[in-house]
Amino acid sequence: MSPSLQLPLLDGDEPRGEYEPLHLKGRPGRPRERSFLWLKAITTAVVVLITILVLFFPDDARHYLHLPPPSSGHHTPTRDRIQDIVTSIIGSAPPPPHNTTADAIPNTAHFVYILPDPDADFHFEFSHYLAIYAAAHHWRPDTLYFHTNARPASLARARAGTSGRWNALILNLPRLTVRAVAVPTHAGNGVALTGMEHKSDFVRVRAVHELGGVYVDWDVHALRDLAALRGAGFRAVAGRQKEGDLNSGTFLAARGSRLTELWIEGMNAAYDGRWETHSNGVLTAVAERLVREGGEVLIVERDAFAPGGWGTGDVAELFAPHFGEKSNLEGKRQGDELDEFDEGPGVVGNNPPWARDWSFTYLLHAFRPGRASKNPWGFEAITPRYVFERQSNFARAVYPVAKDMYDRKIIQLDDSHEG
């Protein structure tokens, strides 16, 4: 066998190793071809993984891949249909003159709990009590409205504590008024309402339209007073959420506001059984039309009412414990005094690098972990101990309210999240 031929290098060339005879070209096994095959395999695997992520976990895909939200600047058949419905409702008539004597937004709070069986018991947990207590603590409302279809026997068991401790604490809150509601079964267009959540959507808007005030979901936690927003000169206030729509989980409105009036009409016409068509969809379309009418609607940025999201990454950022952070309960026992904290934006050195600044958030819509594809690692449930340890962003946000409960001897360090 003749010795291999070493070719001379030209300027700019890299050493190519041994000369490859013509009859061997194209055969597998050469380093360059093996690298190409590896690259092709890796690329194919990445494409498959991204496809699975987008198809089965769309919210997480948009979070991790920084994809544009589906509703931002995009027209879909559902969105176009909502716009057509709202346009037909509002019409082309000029807006009414600004009513300077219109009702202000009253200092009342509205919570809705619809039971599938009106004779059944409530199933409140510590997190629900934390939410309604926060509204009472920060707002000092004239009335806490509890809208429900529960029958008197169910309410009596809840008040007496025989159906659970958290049930009793909620139903015996000062200034709480139970308001019986008739639960709708169909929208105005004849489509049957599916699920308790959709029925609650219709009840909540009607309640605020009739009474005025602030509606809050059971996973919305007040972080400060809303007096500045209630007195800002607008008859309704709503906030953006992830992906740009307005969030129907919390909103403010005066009695008989244009927003709630048109929303009621629009949701009855648009309801199609989907999760958000009648709620966030119609609310967004109506509010964005009404902002041009003086004093009707104020739209606040996402950080004000719904700074988080429902994807796995969003939920982990909010709820996942940072076990490397020293527990606030280290060396503490039941009855020991708990520390107070100032976490304002001007505080230097007190906040860990992962901690979120809540100083410009009025309401924290803490989308429940169950709505994500999986719970964040290390998180089990919202308990007093979980909050008092202050090792997560959620815990740090609601700590002042939980501490007030503890100082008043309403809760203890090791209370269960269940009633």
C-alpha positions as CSV (number, residue, x, y, z in Angstrom):
1,M,0.0,0.0,0.0
2,S,1.4,3.4,-1.0
3,P,1.9,5.9,1.8
4,S,-0.8,8.5,2.2
5,L,-0.3,11.8,0.3
6,Q,0.0,14.9,2.5
7,L,-1.3,17.9,0.6
8,P,0.3,21.3,0.9
9,L,-1.6,24.0,2.8
10,L,-2.6,27.2,1.1
11,D,-3.0,30.6,2.8
12,G,-6.2,30.5,5.0
13,D,-6.5,26.7,4.9
14,E,-6.7,24.6,8.1
15,P,-4.9,21.2,8.3
16,R,-7.2,18.6,6.9
17,G,-5.4,15.5,8.1
18,E,-4.7,12.6,5.7
19,Y,-5.7,12.8,2.0
20,E,-9.0,10.9,1.4
21,P,-9.0,8.9,-1.8
22,L,-11.8,9.6,-4.1
23,H,-13.3,6.1,-3.7
24,L,-13.8,6.7,0.1
25,K,-15.6,10.0,-0.1
26,G,-19.1,10.0,1.1
27,R,-18.7,7.0,3.4
28,P,-20.0,7.5,7.0
29,G,-17.7,7.5,9.9
30,R,-15.6,10.5,9.0
31,P,-15.4,13.1,11.9
32,R,-17.1,15.8,9.9
33,E,-20.0,13.6,8.8
34,R,-20.4,12.2,12.4
35,S,-20.6,15.8,13.7
36,F,-23.2,16.7,11.1
37,L,-25.3,13.6,12.1
38,W,-25.1,14.6,15.7
39,L,-26.1,18.2,14.9
40,K,-29.1,16.9,12.9
41,A,-30.2,14.6,15.7
42,I,-29.9,17.4,18.3
43,T,-31.8,19.9,16.1
44,T,-34.6,17.3,15.5
45,A,-34.9,16.6,19.2
46,V,-35.1,20.3,20.1
47,V,-37.8,20.9,17.5
48,V,-39.8,18.0,18.8
49,L,-39.5,19.2,22.4
50,I,-40.5,22.8,21.4
51,T,-43.5,21.4,19.5
52,I,-44.6,19.3,22.5
53,L,-44.2,22.3,24.8
54,V,-46.2,24.6,22.5
55,L,-49.0,22.1,21.9
56,F,-49.5,20.8,25.5
57,F,-48.2,23.6,27.7
58,P,-48.8,26.8,25.7
59,D,-48.6,29.2,28.6
60,D,-45.3,27.8,29.7
61,A,-44.0,27.9,26.1
62,R,-44.7,31.6,25.8
63,H,-43.1,32.2,29.2
64,Y,-39.8,30.3,28.5
65,L,-39.6,31.0,24.7
66,H,-40.6,34.6,25.0
67,L,-43.3,34.2,22.4
68,P,-45.8,37.0,21.8
69,P,-49.1,36.7,23.6
70,P,-51.8,35.3,21.4
71,S,-54.1,38.3,22.0
72,S,-51.6,41.1,21.5
73,G,-52.3,42.6,18.1
74,H,-53.8,39.4,16.8
75,H,-57.3,38.9,15.5
76,T,-59.0,35.6,16.1
77,P,-62.6,34.6,15.2
78,T,-63.6,34.7,18.9
79,R,-62.0,38.1,19.4
80,D,-63.6,39.5,16.3
81,R,-67.0,38.2,17.3
82,I,-66.7,39.8,20.7
83,Q,-65.8,43.1,19.0
84,D,-68.8,42.8,16.7
85,I,-71.1,42.2,19.7
86,V,-69.7,45.1,21.7
87,T,-70.0,47.4,18.7
88,S,-73.6,46.5,18.1
89,I,-74.4,47.1,21.8
90,I,-72.6,50.5,22.1
91,G,-73.7,51.5,18.6
92,S,-72.4,54.5,16.7
93,A,-74.3,57.0,18.8
94,P,-72.1,59.7,20.4
95,P,-71.1,58.9,24.1
96,P,-73.4,60.4,26.8
97,P,-72.2,63.6,28.4
98,H,-70.0,63.2,31.5
99,N,-72.1,62.9,34.6
100,T,-70.4,64.8,37.3
101,T,-73.1,63.8,39.8
102,A,-72.7,60.0,39.2
103,D,-72.3,57.6,42.1
104,A,-68.8,57.2,43.4
105,I,-67.4,53.7,43.8
106,P,-68.5,52.7,47.4
107,N,-66.2,51.1,49.9
108,T,-67.8,47.7,49.8
109,A,-66.2,44.3,48.9
110,H,-67.9,41.5,47.0
111,F,-67.1,37.8,47.3
112,V,-69.0,35.0,45.5
113,Y,-69.2,31.4,46.4
114,I,-71.6,29.2,44.4
115,L,-72.2,25.6,45.7
116,P,-73.1,22.8,43.2
117,D,-75.5,21.6,45.9
118,P,-77.0,24.5,48.0
119,D,-77.4,22.1,51.0
120,A,-73.8,21.1,51.0
121,D,-71.0,22.6,53.2
122,F,-68.4,25.2,52.2
123,H,-64.8,24.0,51.7
124,F,-62.8,27.0,52.7
125,E,-59.1,26.8,53.4
126,F,-56.7,29.2,55.2
127,S,-55.9,30.9,51.9
128,H,-59.5,31.9,51.4
129,Y,-59.7,33.4,54.9
130,L,-56.4,35.1,54.2
131,A,-57.9,36.8,51.1
132,I,-61.1,38.0,52.6
133,Y,-59.4,39.1,55.9
134,A,-56.9,41.1,53.8
135,A,-59.8,43.0,52.2
136,A,-61.3,43.7,55.6
137,H,-57.9,44.7,57.1
138,H,-56.7,47.1,54.4
139,W,-60.0,48.6,53.2
140,R,-62.1,48.7,56.3
141,P,-65.2,48.3,54.0
142,D,-68.6,49.4,55.1
143,T,-69.9,46.0,54.0
144,L,-68.3,42.7,53.0
145,Y,-70.9,41.1,50.7
146,F,-70.9,37.3,50.6
147,H,-73.0,36.3,47.6
148,T,-74.0,32.6,47.7
149,N,-76.8,30.1,46.9
150,A,-76.2,28.2,50.1
151,R,-79.4,27.4,52.0
152,P,-79.9,28.5,55.7
153,A,-78.8,25.2,57.2
154,S,-75.5,25.2,55.3
155,L,-74.9,28.8,56.5
156,A,-75.8,27.9,60.1
157,R,-73.3,25.0,60.1
158,A,-70.6,27.3,58.8
159,R,-71.2,30.0,61.4
160,A,-71.3,27.4,64.2
161,G,-68.0,25.9,63.1
162,T,-69.4,22.4,62.7
163,S,-68.4,22.3,59.0
164,G,-64.9,23.7,59.5
165,R,-62.9,26.3,61.3
166,W,-62.1,28.5,58.3
167,N,-65.8,28.4,57.3
168,A,-66.6,29.7,60.8
169,L,-64.0,32.5,60.7
170,I,-65.2,33.7,57.3
171,L,-68.9,33.6,58.0
172,N,-68.4,35.4,61.4
173,L,-66.3,38.3,60.1
174,P,-67.5,41.7,61.2
175,R,-69.5,43.7,58.7
176,L,-70.1,40.5,56.6
177,T,-73.5,40.4,55.0
178,V,-74.8,37.2,53.3
179,R,-76.7,37.9,50.1
180,A,-78.7,35.1,48.6
181,V,-78.4,34.9,44.8
182,A,-80.3,33.0,42.2
183,V,-77.7,31.1,40.1
184,P,-78.3,31.4,36.3
185,T,-78.4,28.3,34.2
186,H,-78.3,29.8,30.7
187,A,-76.9,33.0,29.1
188,G,-79.1,35.4,27.4
189,N,-78.3,33.8,24.1
190,G,-79.7,30.4,25.3
191,V,-76.4,28.7,25.8
192,A,-76.2,26.6,29.0
193,L,-73.7,27.8,31.5
194,T,-71.1,25.1,32.2
195,G,-69.2,25.0,35.5
196,M,-69.5,26.9,38.7
197,E,-66.9,29.4,37.6
198,H,-69.0,30.6,34.6
199,K,-72.1,30.9,36.8
200,S,-70.0,32.9,39.3
201,D,-68.9,35.2,36.5
202,F,-72.5,36.2,35.7
203,V,-73.4,36.6,39.4
204,R,-70.4,38.8,40.2
205,V,-71.0,41.4,37.5
206,R,-74.7,41.6,38.3
207,A,-73.9,42.1,42.0
208,V,-71.4,44.9,41.5
209,H,-73.8,46.6,38.9
210,E,-76.6,46.6,41.5
211,L,-74.6,47.6,44.5
212,G,-71.3,49.0,43.4
213,G,-68.0,48.3,45.1
214,V,-64.9,46.0,44.6
215,Y,-65.2,42.5,43.4
216,V,-62.4,40.1,44.3
217,D,-61.8,36.4,43.6
218,W,-60.8,34.1,46.4
219,D,-57.2,34.0,45.2
220,V,-56.9,37.8,45.1
221,H,-55.0,39.3,48.1
222,A,-55.3,43.0,49.0
223,L,-51.8,44.5,49.7
224,R,-53.0,48.0,50.4
225,D,-56.0,50.4,50.5
226,L,-57.9,51.1,47.3
227,A,-59.2,54.5,48.5
228,A,-57.0,56.4,46.0
229,L,-58.4,54.4,43.1
230,R,-62.0,54.5,44.3
231,G,-61.7,58.3,44.5
232,A,-59.8,58.9,41.3
233,G,-62.9,60.2,39.5
234,F,-63.7,57.1,37.4
235,R,-66.9,55.1,37.6
236,A,-65.0,51.8,37.0
237,V,-61.4,50.6,37.4
238,A,-60.0,47.4,35.8
239,G,-56.5,46.0,35.4
240,R,-54.4,44.3,32.7
241,Q,-53.2,40.7,33.2
242,K,-50.6,38.6,31.5
243,E,-51.1,38.6,27.7
244,G,-52.8,42.0,27.7
245,D,-56.5,41.4,28.4
246,L,-58.3,42.8,31.4
247,N,-58.6,40.5,34.4
248,S,-62.2,39.8,35.6
249,G,-60.9,38.3,38.8
250,T,-61.0,41.8,40.4
251,F,-62.6,45.1,39.3
252,L,-64.1,48.2,40.8
253,A,-67.3,49.9,39.7
254,A,-69.9,52.4,40.9
255,R,-73.5,51.2,41.1
256,G,-75.1,51.2,37.7
257,S,-71.8,52.0,35.9
258,R,-71.7,51.9,32.1
259,L,-69.0,49.3,32.3
260,T,-71.0,46.7,34.2
261,E,-74.2,47.6,32.2
262,L,-72.6,46.9,28.9
263,W,-70.6,43.9,30.2
264,I,-73.8,42.2,31.4
265,E,-75.4,42.7,28.0
266,G,-72.2,41.6,26.2
267,M,-71.5,38.5,28.2
268,N,-75.1,37.3,27.7
269,A,-74.7,37.7,24.0
270,A,-71.1,36.4,23.6
271,Y,-71.2,33.3,26.0
272,D,-70.0,30.2,24.1
273,G,-68.8,27.9,26.9
274,R,-65.1,28.9,26.6
275,W,-63.2,30.0,29.7
276,E,-62.7,33.7,28.9
277,T,-65.0,34.8,26.0
278,H,-67.7,36.2,28.2
279,S,-65.5,37.4,31.1
280,N,-62.1,38.8,30.2
281,G,-62.9,39.0,26.5
282,V,-66.0,41.1,26.8
283,L,-64.7,43.1,29.7
284,T,-61.6,44.1,27.7
285,A,-63.6,45.0,24.6
286,V,-66.1,47.1,26.6
287,A,-63.5,48.9,28.7
288,E,-61.3,49.7,25.8
289,R,-64.2,51.4,24.1
290,L,-65.3,53.3,27.2
291,V,-61.9,54.8,28.1
292,R,-62.7,57.5,25.5
293,E,-65.8,58.5,27.5
294,G,-64.8,60.9,30.2
295,G,-64.6,59.4,33.7
296,E,-66.1,56.0,32.8
297,V,-63.2,53.6,33.0
298,L,-59.6,53.7,34.3
299,I,-57.4,50.8,33.1
300,V,-54.4,50.2,35.3
301,E,-51.2,48.3,34.4
302,R,-50.6,44.7,35.0
303,D,-48.5,45.2,38.1
304,A,-51.4,46.9,39.9
305,F,-53.9,44.0,40.1
306,A,-52.4,40.8,38.4
307,P,-48.6,41.0,38.3
308,G,-48.2,37.2,38.1
309,G,-49.5,34.6,35.7
310,W,-50.7,31.0,35.5
311,G,-47.8,29.3,33.7
312,T,-45.4,27.0,35.6
313,G,-42.7,29.6,35.6
314,D,-45.0,32.3,36.9
315,V,-46.4,30.1,39.7
316,A,-42.9,29.0,40.7
317,E,-41.7,32.6,40.9
318,L,-44.6,33.4,43.2
319,F,-44.9,30.3,45.4
320,A,-41.7,28.3,45.3
321,P,-39.8,28.4,48.7
322,H,-36.2,29.6,48.6
323,F,-34.8,27.3,51.3
324,G,-31.4,28.9,51.1
325,E,-33.1,32.0,52.7
326,K,-33.1,31.9,56.5
327,S,-36.6,31.1,57.9
328,N,-38.3,33.9,59.7
329,L,-39.4,31.3,62.3
330,E,-36.0,30.1,63.1
331,G,-35.8,29.8,66.9
332,K,-39.5,30.9,67.2
333,R,-42.2,29.0,69.0
334,Q,-46.0,29.5,69.2
335,G,-46.6,32.7,71.2
336,D,-43.3,34.4,70.4
337,E,-43.4,37.8,68.8
338,L,-42.9,37.9,65.1
339,D,-40.8,40.5,63.4
340,E,-42.0,43.4,61.3
341,F,-40.4,44.2,58.0
342,D,-40.1,47.3,55.7
343,E,-39.7,46.1,52.1
344,G,-40.3,49.4,50.3
345,P,-38.2,50.3,47.2
346,G,-35.9,52.5,49.2
347,V,-34.8,49.8,51.5
348,V,-31.2,48.7,50.8
349,G,-29.7,45.3,51.8
350,N,-32.8,43.8,53.5
351,N,-34.3,42.1,50.4
352,P,-32.8,39.0,48.9
353,P,-32.1,39.2,45.1
354,W,-35.0,36.9,44.2
355,A,-37.6,39.0,46.2
356,R,-40.1,40.9,44.2
357,D,-41.0,44.5,44.9
358,W,-44.7,44.7,45.8
359,S,-44.7,48.4,46.6
360,F,-46.7,49.3,43.4
361,T,-49.2,46.4,43.6
362,Y,-52.7,47.0,45.0
363,L,-54.1,43.6,44.5
364,L,-52.1,40.4,44.1
365,H,-54.1,37.9,41.9
366,A,-52.2,34.8,43.0
367,F,-53.3,32.4,40.4
368,R,-53.5,29.1,42.2
369,P,-50.8,26.5,41.7
370,G,-53.4,24.0,40.5
371,R,-53.8,26.0,37.3
372,A,-50.2,25.4,36.3
373,S,-48.9,22.2,34.8
374,K,-47.3,21.3,38.1
375,N,-46.7,22.7,41.6
376,P,-43.4,24.5,42.2
377,W,-40.8,22.3,43.9
378,G,-41.0,22.5,47.7
379,F,-44.5,24.0,47.8
380,E,-47.3,22.0,49.3
381,A,-50.0,24.4,50.5
382,I,-50.6,27.9,51.8
383,T,-50.4,27.5,55.6
384,P,-49.6,30.0,58.4
385,R,-46.1,28.5,58.8
386,Y,-45.4,28.7,55.0
387,V,-46.3,32.4,55.1
388,F,-44.5,33.2,58.4
389,E,-41.2,31.7,57.1
390,R,-41.1,34.3,54.4
391,Q,-39.2,32.2,52.0
392,S,-41.3,32.9,48.9
393,N,-42.5,36.0,47.1
394,F,-46.2,35.1,48.0
395,A,-45.3,34.7,51.6
396,R,-43.5,38.0,51.8
397,A,-46.4,39.8,50.1
398,V,-49.1,38.6,52.5
399,Y,-47.0,38.4,55.7
400,P,-48.3,41.7,57.2
401,V,-51.9,40.5,57.0
402,A,-51.1,37.0,58.4
403,K,-49.0,38.7,61.2
404,D,-52.1,40.8,62.2
405,M,-54.1,37.5,62.5
406,Y,-51.3,36.0,64.6
407,D,-51.0,39.1,66.9
408,R,-54.8,39.0,67.5
409,K,-54.5,35.3,68.3
410,I,-56.8,34.2,65.5
411,I,-54.3,31.8,64.0
412,Q,-51.3,29.8,65.3
413,L,-48.0,28.8,63.6
414,D,-48.9,25.2,62.9
415,D,-52.5,25.6,61.8
416,S,-53.5,23.4,58.9
417,H,-54.5,24.9,55.6
418,E,-57.7,22.8,55.8
419,G,-60.7,23.6,57.9
